[in-house]
């Protein structure tokens, strides 16, 4: 049958219509849900978060939220994965210059404290068996890079790769976890950042 015949016309009419506006609206709704969910999870964790509040802030109904992201745990996974991707894009990792890396980590969480709270909830509420692959992969890559530079002598330290990575991360976020009663004694951002960079430098030979 010729391409322009009746059968071709029927098949063409049966194809779903491509509507750019609807796709843009769906993506906009997804982003709104992620923004609202980030704030909710950062404040209350997985157990304390409420899907109805997230949907209300995002301006959608719960049915739409579930359709896009599944259940609450899956929504948290989507939020945390988006955070990890944003963190990696801005901070990166440099095994050859750990003090500079620590400074970037400090800067990132100074500017995105809600992401640090997300990381705390992730550690508290995600048991080892439920860890996200993206996090496991990032940590494995970093430990591999640290092992490489330590073996080559490009970086010297008395600490093993896992010890070094743990200490660097702890130092870089240490000011954010200080007890509230120290607030009046906490110095300005520039001084705190210098302390982080210098402390990490002293971990190295």
Residue pairs with C-beta under 8 A, 6 or more apart in sequence:
1 7
1 8
2 8
26 68
29 58
29 59
29 60
29 64
29 68
30 68
32 58
32 59
32 60
33 54
33 55
33 58
33 60
33 65
33 68
33 69
33 75
34 78
34 79
34 82
35 58
36 53
36 54
36 55
36 57
36 58
37 49
37 54
37 58
37 75
37 76
37 78
37 79
38 79
38 82
38 83
38 114
38 118
39 57
39 114
40 49
40 50
40 53
40 54
40 57
41 49
41 76
41 79
41 118
41 121
42 114
42 115
42 117
42 118
42 121
43 117
44 50
45 121
45 124
45 125
46 72
46 73
46 76
46 121
46 125
47 125
49 72
49 76
51 62
51 65
51 66
51 72
51 75
52 62
54 65
54 75
55 61
55 62
55 64
55 65
58 65
65 75
69 75
69 78
77 132
79 118
80 118
80 122
80 132
80 135
81 132
81 134
83 115
83 118
83 119
84 132
84 134
84 135
84 138
85 134
86 112
86 115
87 108
87 115
88 138
90 104
90 108
91 101
91 104
91 105
91 108
92 101
92 104
93 101
93 141
93 142
93 145
94 100
94 101
95 142
95 145
95 146
95 148
95 149
95 155
96 149
96 154
96 155
98 155
98 164
98 168
98 200
98 201
98 203
98 204
99 197
99 198
99 200
99 201
99 204
100 197
101 168
101 200
102 168
102 171
102 172
102 196
102 197
102 199
102 200
103 172
103 193
103 196
103 197
105 168
105 169
105 172
105 173
106 172
106 173
106 175
106 192
106 193
106 196
106 197
107 193
108 115
109 115
109 116
109 172
109 173
109 176
110 176
110 189
113 176
116 173
116 176
122 135
126 132
139 165
142 165
143 161
143 162
143 165
146 155
146 161
146 164
146 165
147 161
149 155
150 156
150 157
150 161
150 164
155 204
156 204
156 205
157 164
157 203
157 204
157 205
158 205
159 167
159 203
164 203
167 200
167 203
168 200
168 203
171 196
171 199
171 200
172 196
172 200
174 196
175 186
175 192
175 196
178 186
186 192
